């Protein structure tokens, strides 16, 4: 992935929020699913990664302040000792998880339903839902999460490769830059009778194709969202893979989408939603053929499609 460029300034605020959360119990590893609640999708998380990277990569952590015991799961009890005096060597993203790399491990951050990160000058007083600060001298990275579905976890190098962390090890391939995405989709869906929309959201074949971008990609490739995944040919999966990669890349470049409010590091809302062909356009005319966009519910999520263009 290309190195991120600096945009915005040190007190820029970038926010990821989503609505209609379901309260989830705090389970052990066997009970959690990275897909079990609505959350910011891959482009929004990647925009956040690119926003924080110029402010923290190569910087030394000077302190950590936690204002509660945890969010979705408890914070590591020794987090201040783990990070203080350590340099952030890298920022990365795996699916919808942000990874801050250190010489001795990685910090995993999930923004949950309502979490957001801000880069602020040191000394700005915390508000009610400001739960954790990672300090870098004259500035601080603050994690705010009103609904408390987010997560901050630690994975030590001695515990093995970060890809083997229990939250990451079952995730599918990253769609961007995957040269054989079409073949992976085709092979991963043989014998799989579930609807293609649900197969995309499952995350075990490909990660990051959430609800919005699944709807848009299926429209662009002309595939009906209820089509059984196993019945789609290699040729049609090639078109779908190309659509997924193009749409995700375009969404990142346009700052993501606004679910209630997504604000980029430069303070501007993401505006990819202005390019939607079907998502959230029920009963509006299809921009390709003029027929009314339809809405159905799949797996408790709204699916938008054009019955004339998708079959």
C-alpha positions in Angstrom: 0.0 0.0 0.0 1.3 3.4 -0.9 2.5 5.7 1.9 -0.3 8.0 3.0 0.0 11.7 2.3 -0.6 14.4 4.9 -3.9 16.1 4.8 -5.5 18.3 7.4 -3.9 19.6 10.6 -3.1 18.3 14.1 -6.5 19.1 15.6 -8.5 17.6 12.7 -11.4 15.5 13.7 -12.3 12.4 11.8 -15.4 10.5 12.9 -17.0 7.2 12.0 -20.5 6.6 13.2 -23.3 4.2 12.3 -26.9 4.0 13.5 -29.3 1.3 14.8 -26.9 -0.6 17.0 -27.9 -3.9 18.7 -26.5 -4.4 22.2 -24.3 -7.3 22.3 -23.1 -9.2 25.3 -19.3 -9.3 25.9 -18.5 -12.9 24.8 -15.5 -15.0 24.7 -13.7 -15.5 21.3 -15.9 -18.3 20.2 -19.0 -16.1 20.3 -18.0 -13.0 18.5 -18.2 -12.3 14.8 -16.6 -9.3 13.1 -19.8 -9.1 11.1 -22.3 -9.3 13.9 -23.2 -5.6 14.0 -23.4 -2.7 11.7 -20.1 -0.8 11.5 -18.1 1.5 9.3 -17.0 -0.3 6.1 -13.6 -0.8 4.6 -13.3 2.6 2.9 -14.2 4.6 6.0 -11.7 2.6 8.1 -9.0 3.1 5.5 -9.6 6.8 5.3 -9.2 6.9 9.1 -6.0 5.0 8.8 -4.6 7.4 6.3 -5.7 10.3 8.4 -4.0 9.2 11.6 -0.8 7.9 9.9 1.0 11.2 9.3 0.5 12.2 13.0 1.6 9.0 14.7 3.9 7.0 12.5 7.5 7.3 13.7 6.3 9.1 16.9 7.1 7.9 20.4 4.2 7.3 22.8 4.7 9.5 25.9 1.8 8.3 27.9 -1.6 6.4 27.9 -4.7 7.5 29.8 -7.6 5.2 30.2 -10.8 6.5 31.7 -12.7 3.2 32.1 -11.8 -0.5 32.3 -12.7 -1.1 28.7 -15.3 -1.0 25.9 -16.5 -4.1 24.2 -13.7 -6.0 25.9 -11.5 -4.8 28.8 -8.4 -2.7 27.9 -5.1 -4.5 28.6 -4.4 -3.7 32.2 -0.8 -2.9 31.5 -1.4 -0.8 28.4 0.3 2.3 29.7 3.5 0.3 30.5 3.3 -1.6 27.2 3.2 1.6 25.1 5.0 4.3 27.0 8.4 5.1 25.4 7.6 2.9 22.4 7.6 4.1 18.7 4.7 3.5 16.4 6.5 1.8 13.5 3.5 1.4 11.2 -0.2 1.8 10.7 -2.2 -0.8 8.9 -5.7 -2.1 8.3 -7.0 -5.7 8.3 -10.6 -5.8 7.3 -12.2 -3.2 9.5 -9.5 -3.3 12.2 -6.8 -0.7 12.6 -3.4 -2.0 13.5 -0.7 0.1 15.1 2.6 -1.7 14.8 5.3 -1.5 17.5 8.6 -3.4 17.8 7.1 -5.7 20.4 3.5 -6.2 19.1 0.5 -4.5 17.7 -2.4 -2.5 19.0 -5.8 -3.5 17.5 -8.4 -0.8 17.3 -12.0 -1.4 16.2 -14.3 1.7 16.0 -17.4 -0.2 16.7 -20.7 1.5 16.0 -20.0 5.0 17.2 -16.3 5.2 17.8 -14.0 7.8 16.3 -10.4 8.9 16.6 -9.2 12.5 16.9 -5.8 14.0 16.8 -5.8 16.9 19.3 -3.4 19.2 21.0 -2.3 17.9 24.4 -4.2 19.3 27.2 -7.6 19.5 25.6 -10.0 18.4 28.4 -11.8 15.1 27.8 -15.6 14.9 27.5 -18.0 12.2 28.7 -17.4 9.6 26.1 -13.6 10.1 25.6 -12.4 6.8 26.9 -8.7 6.5 26.0 -5.8 8.8 25.0 -2.5 7.8 23.5 -0.2 10.7 24.0 2.6 11.8 21.6 4.2 14.8 23.3 2.3 17.9 22.2 -0.6 16.0 20.7 -2.9 13.1 21.6 -4.8 10.5 19.7 -8.2 10.3 21.5 -10.7 7.5 21.1 -14.3 8.5 21.7 -17.1 6.0 21.7 -20.6 6.9 23.0 -22.1 3.4 22.5 -19.0 1.6 23.7 -19.0 -1.1 21.0 -15.4 -0.4 20.0 -12.3 -2.2 21.1 -8.6 -1.6 21.9 -6.7 -4.8 22.3 -3.0 -5.8 22.4 -1.2 -8.6 20.5 2.3 -9.3 21.6 4.9 -10.5 19.1 5.6 -13.5 21.3 2.1 -14.7 20.7 2.8 -15.2 17.0 1.9 -13.4 13.7 -0.8 -10.8 14.1 -2.8 -12.6 11.4 -3.3 -15.4 13.9 -5.1 -13.2 16.4 -8.5 -14.7 17.1 -10.3 -11.7 15.6 -8.3 -11.8 12.4 -7.5 -15.4 11.6 -10.8 -16.3 9.9 -11.0 -13.2 7.7 -10.9 -13.6 4.0 -8.6 -11.9 1.5 -8.2 -8.2 1.2 -10.1 -7.1 -2.0 -7.8 -4.3 -3.0 -4.7 -5.4 -4.8 -5.8 -9.1 -4.9 -4.9 -10.2 -8.4 -7.0 -13.4 -8.3 -10.1 -12.1 -6.4 -12.4 -13.4 -9.1 -11.0 -16.9 -8.8 -11.1 -16.8 -5.0 -14.8 -15.8 -5.1 -15.6 -18.5 -7.6 -13.8 -21.3 -5.7 -15.0 -20.1 -2.3 -18.6 -20.3 -3.4 -18.7 -23.8 -5.0 -21.4 -25.8 -3.2 -22.6 -22.7 -1.4 -26.3 -22.1 -1.8 -26.5 -18.9 0.2 -27.4 -15.7 -1.7 -24.4 -13.9 -3.2 -25.1 -10.8 -1.2 -24.8 -12.8 2.0 -21.7 -14.6 0.8 -20.0 -11.2 0.3 -21.0 -10.0 3.7 -19.8 -13.2 5.5 -16.2 -12.0 5.3 -14.6 -15.4 5.1 -13.9 -15.3 1.4 -13.3 -11.6 1.0 -13.2 -8.9 3.7 -14.5 -5.3 3.7 -17.3 -5.7 1.2 -20.0 -4.4 3.6 -23.6 -3.7 2.9 -23.3 -0.5 0.9 -20.5 -1.6 -1.3 -22.0 -5.1 -1.9 -25.2 -3.5 -3.2 -23.3 -1.2 -5.5 -20.9 -3.9 -6.7 -23.7 -6.3 -7.5 -25.5 -3.6 -9.4 -22.4 -2.7 -11.5 -21.8 -6.4 -12.3 -25.5 -7.0 -13.2 -26.0 -9.8 -10.6 -29.2 -10.1 -8.6 -28.5 -10.1 -4.9 -30.6 -13.2 -4.3 -28.7 -15.3 -6.8 -27.2 -18.4 -5.2 -23.5 -17.9 -4.9 -22.8 -21.4 -6.3 -24.7 -20.7 -9.5 -22.6 -17.7 -10.6 -20.0 -18.4 -13.3 -16.4 -17.5 -13.4 -17.1 -14.9 -16.1 -19.7 -13.2 -13.9 -17.3 -13.4 -10.8 -14.7 -11.6 -12.9 -17.1 -8.8 -13.5 -18.0 -8.7 -9.8 -14.4 -8.7 -8.6 -13.6 -5.8 -10.9 -16.6 -3.9 -9.6 -15.7 -4.5 -6.0 -12.2 -3.3 -6.5 -13.2 -0.2 -8.5 -16.0 0.8 -6.2 -13.9 0.4 -3.0 -11.0 2.3 -4.5 -13.3 5.1 -5.6 -15.0 5.3 -2.2 -11.6 5.7 -0.5 -10.5 8.4 -2.9 -13.9 10.2 -2.2 -13.5 10.0 1.6 -15.9 7.2 2.2 -19.7 7.3 2.7 -21.8 9.2 5.2 -23.8 6.9 7.5 -25.3 9.6 9.6 -21.9 11.4 9.6 -18.5 10.3 8.5 -16.0 13.1 8.7 -12.5 12.9 7.1 -9.3 14.1 8.6 -9.7 17.4 6.7 -13.1 18.0 8.3 -15.1 17.2 5.2 -17.8 14.6 5.0 -17.3 11.6 2.8 -19.3 12.1 -0.4 -19.2 8.7 -2.1 -22.9 8.4 -1.3 -23.6 11.0 -4.0 -22.5 8.3 -6.5 -24.8 5.6 -5.3 -26.7 3.8 -8.1 -29.0 1.7 -5.9 -28.1 1.9 -2.2 -30.7 3.8 -0.1 -32.6 4.7 -3.3 -35.7 2.7 -2.9 -38.5 3.7 -5.4 -36.2 6.1 -7.1 -35.5 5.6 -10.8 -32.5 3.4 -11.7 -29.8 5.7 -13.1 -29.1 3.1 -15.8 -32.5 2.0 -17.1 -35.1 4.2 -15.3 -36.9 1.4 -13.5 -37.7 1.8 -9.8 -35.0 0.7 -7.4 -36.3 -2.0 -5.1 -35.5 -2.9 -1.5 -35.5 -6.3 0.2 -34.2 -7.5 3.6 -31.4 -10.1 3.7 -30.0 -11.2 7.0 -31.7 -8.2 8.7 -30.0 -5.8 6.4 -31.5 -3.7 3.6 -30.5 -4.7 0.1 -31.2 -2.3 -2.8 -31.2 -3.4 -6.5 -32.7 -2.9 -9.9 -34.7 -5.9 -11.0 -34.3 -4.9 -14.7 -30.5 -4.5 -14.6 -29.7 -7.3 -12.2 -30.6 -10.9 -12.9 
